[in-house]
Amino acid sequence: MNITDIPVEGYERVARCHDKATGLHALIAVHDTTLGPALGGMRLWNYKSEEAALFDVTRLARGMTYKSAVADTGLGGGKCVILGDPDKVKSPELFEAMGRFVEDFGGSYITAEDMNIKIVDLLHVRKSTDHVAGLGREHGGSGNPSPYTAYGCVVGIETAAAYRYGSKDLSGKHILLQGVGAVGSEMARLLKERGARITICDIKEDRVAELCKEHGYESVDESKHLSVDCDIYAPCARGAGVNDETIPQLTCDIIAGCANNILLEPRHGDVLRSKNILYAPDYVVNAAGIINVSVERHPGGYDEEIAMEKINRIDDNLTEVFKLADEQEIATNIAAKRLALKRIEAAKQPS
Ligand code: NAD
């Protein structure tokens, strides 16, 4: 196995691993461990080049630093990517080799699930390293993060409603959800429970029909969903949906959803601000998954009560972001980053 470091400015350590025996080609990026070991998922993707993979892993690792700093998880930011076709490269041996690569970071990087990686793959990784998080409850882990992420997003939506409308009460508010997968469908259920009027869309039409029948939601064709006149828009599918093309079509007061990287570019936060649309930054709102996993590091092991108490603090974190944005007259996405950097800098000061 050949591990080589790649110097990247602003990152504590970035390394590449080539393992001839198993065909493993992977990168790990540790962005910042000021607040704790860098936790971030393992992604398997057929990147066009190592350069593309390096761009992705470094961007995602930095994002994890900010997300964990704002969520106060006691963790830093890192990520890893395996280059290859998800349908072809997987083998127990490859994941064991990946575990040895993770182990080379001596605990400064902790891995978990991400795109195209399943718990069964992580169990192979764990044969060669202890630095694996997010396994099932039967393996001493915190289990499936999606229901926690959904609950945390609903906390975030209530916080945004309180900031915008003066009350957390969502009854009668019209909420449009784009994407009703693992997280979006649970959010819809929780929001309906709180009395909101729910409209959903998804590229999976059968899923939409099934959920509408079961819960009495309204639906809209995905291609026309932005024409829905709603109070709150919750993007819960993929990123980059808020951009120059879509912003002029938005009629909502608030954007708050679980999707990562909702804004195509940071400057779109300013555009939303100029249109008086309150944007709840994605990584502040969707942090409950990482918060839940972080509780595995609690001295007594994972404890759901502690996790829920920490997840409820999304309310305080998001309120702090909104206040900072107002005080400094900046977009909320910029305010979230400033809050993260402030917390990291504060931790660097001698106490
Ligand atoms: P998922 O794959 O279960 O659901 C995504 C849903 O979006 C699917 O039903 C899919 O058909 C639908 N979809 C895809 N493209 C669409 C489009 N253009 N229009 C409408 N629907 C579309 O994923 P998930 O776990 O529910 O995650 C949703 C988002 O939240 C992702 O961006 C993910 O990165 C983010 N997120 C998830 C978690 C978690 O705990 N699962 C945590 C943080 C962030």
Boltz pocket constraint, residues with backbone or C-beta under 6 A from the ligand:
constraints:
  - pocket:
      binder: B
      contacts: [[A, 145], [A, 146], [A, 147], [A, 149], [A, 178], [A, 179], [A, 180], [A, 181], [A, 182], [A, 183], [A, 184], [A, 201], [A, 202], [A, 203], [A, 204], [A, 222], [A, 236], [A, 237], [A, 238], [A, 239], [A, 258], [A, 259], [A, 260], [A, 286], [A, 287], [A, 289]]
      max_distance: 6.0
